[in-house]
Amino acid sequence: MAKKLSIAGILRLTSDQLKRIRKRVANGGHVDQMQEVDALVGLAKEMADRQLAGLESPADENDGSVQDGDDAKN
Protein backbone atom coordinates (compact mmCIF):
# COMPACT_ATOMS: atom_id res chain seq x y z
CA MET A 1 0.00 0.00 0.00
CA ALA A 2 1.37 3.42 -0.92
CA LYS A 3 2.24 5.83 1.87
CA LYS A 4 -0.24 8.69 2.18
CA LEU A 5 1.40 12.08 1.65
CA SER A 6 0.92 14.93 4.08
CA ILE A 7 -0.60 18.17 2.83
CA ALA A 8 2.88 19.73 2.93
CA GLY A 9 4.21 16.81 0.87
CA ILE A 10 1.45 17.21 -1.69
CA LEU A 11 2.16 20.94 -1.96
CA ARG A 12 5.90 20.29 -2.43
CA LEU A 13 5.16 17.71 -5.12
CA THR A 14 2.77 20.09 -6.85
CA SER A 15 5.31 22.91 -6.71
CA ASP A 16 8.01 20.67 -8.20
CA GLN A 17 5.68 19.57 -10.99
CA LEU A 18 4.74 23.17 -11.75
CA LYS A 19 8.42 24.13 -12.02
CA ARG A 20 8.99 21.28 -14.49
CA ILE A 21 5.94 22.29 -16.54
CA ARG A 22 7.07 25.92 -16.72
CA LYS A 23 10.59 24.84 -17.74
CA ARG A 24 9.25 22.55 -20.48
CA VAL A 25 6.95 25.27 -21.81
CA ALA A 26 9.85 27.73 -21.93
CA ASN A 27 12.31 25.20 -23.40
CA GLY A 28 9.74 24.19 -26.01
CA GLY A 29 9.79 27.69 -27.46
CA HIS A 30 6.41 28.64 -26.06
CA VAL A 31 7.50 31.47 -23.79
CA ASP A 32 4.68 33.56 -25.25
CA GLN A 33 2.20 31.11 -23.72
CA MET A 34 3.73 31.35 -20.25
CA GLN A 35 1.31 34.14 -19.35
CA GLU A 36 -1.61 31.80 -20.01
CA VAL A 37 0.01 29.07 -17.89
CA ASP A 38 0.52 31.55 -15.05
CA ALA A 39 -3.09 32.76 -15.34
CA LEU A 40 -4.40 29.20 -15.12
CA VAL A 41 -2.17 28.49 -12.11
CA GLY A 42 -3.41 31.68 -10.45
CA LEU A 43 -7.01 30.66 -11.06
CA ALA A 44 -6.38 27.21 -9.61
CA LYS A 45 -4.75 28.80 -6.54
CA GLU A 46 -7.72 31.13 -6.04
CA MET A 47 -10.16 28.22 -6.27
CA ALA A 48 -8.11 26.18 -3.78
CA ASP A 49 -7.93 29.14 -1.38
CA ARG A 50 -11.73 29.52 -1.51
CA GLN A 51 -12.28 25.82 -0.89
CA LEU A 52 -9.84 25.83 2.04
CA ALA A 53 -11.53 28.90 3.51
CA GLY A 54 -14.86 27.07 3.31
CA LEU A 55 -13.40 24.08 5.12
CA GLU A 56 -11.95 26.27 7.85
CA SER A 57 -15.13 28.25 8.58
CA PRO A 58 -17.10 27.13 11.62
CA ALA A 59 -19.89 24.66 10.96
CA ASP A 60 -22.39 26.46 13.17
CA GLU A 61 -23.58 30.04 13.03
CA ASN A 62 -22.69 30.79 16.67
CA ASP A 63 -19.59 32.96 16.60
CA GLY A 64 -19.55 33.55 20.33
CA SER A 65 -21.35 36.87 20.18
CA VAL A 66 -24.09 37.69 22.67
CA GLN A 67 -27.54 36.75 21.44
CA ASP A 68 -30.94 37.80 22.77
CA GLY A 69 -31.55 36.08 26.11
CA ASP A 70 -27.81 35.47 26.62
CA ASP A 71 -27.25 38.68 28.59
CA ALA A 72 -26.09 38.20 32.17
CA LYS A 73 -28.79 39.04 34.70
CA ASN A 74 -27.82 41.86 37.11
C-alpha positions in Angstrom: 0.0 0.0 0.0 1.4 3.4 -0.9 2.2 5.8 1.9 -0.2 8.7 2.2 1.4 12.1 1.6 0.9 14.9 4.1 -0.6 18.2 2.8 2.9 19.7 2.9 4.2 16.8 0.9 1.4 17.2 -1.7 2.2 20.9 -2.0 5.9 20.3 -2.4 5.2 17.7 -5.1 2.8 20.1 -6.9 5.3 22.9 -6.7 8.0 20.7 -8.2 5.7 19.6 -11.0 4.7 23.2 -11.8 8.4 24.1 -12.0 9.0 21.3 -14.5 5.9 22.3 -16.5 7.1 25.9 -16.7 10.6 24.8 -17.7 9.2 22.5 -20.5 7.0 25.3 -21.8 9.9 27.7 -21.9 12.3 25.2 -23.4 9.7 24.2 -26.0 9.8 27.7 -27.5 6.4 28.6 -26.1 7.5 31.5 -23.8 4.7 33.6 -25.3 2.2 31.1 -23.7 3.7 31.4 -20.2 1.3 34.1 -19.3 -1.6 31.8 -20.0 0.0 29.1 -17.9 0.5 31.5 -15.1 -3.1 32.8 -15.3 -4.4 29.2 -15.1 -2.2 28.5 -12.1 -3.4 31.7 -10.5 -7.0 30.7 -11.1 -6.4 27.2 -9.6 -4.8 28.8 -6.5 -7.7 31.1 -6.0 -10.2 28.2 -6.3 -8.1 26.2 -3.8 -7.9 29.1 -1.4 -11.7 29.5 -1.5 -12.3 25.8 -0.9 -9.8 25.8 2.0 -11.5 28.9 3.5 -14.9 27.1 3.3 -13.4 24.1 5.1 -11.9 26.3 7.9 -15.1 28.2 8.6 -17.1 27.1 11.6 -19.9 24.7 11.0 -22.4 26.5 13.2 -23.6 30.0 13.0 -22.7 30.8 16.7 -19.6 33.0 16.6 -19.5 33.6 20.3 -21.3 36.9 20.2 -24.1 37.7 22.7 -27.5 36.8 21.4 -30.9 37.8 22.8 -31.5 36.1 26.1 -27.8 35.5 26.6 -27.2 38.7 28.6 -26.1 38.2 32.2 -28.8 39.0 34.7 -27.8 41.9 37.1 
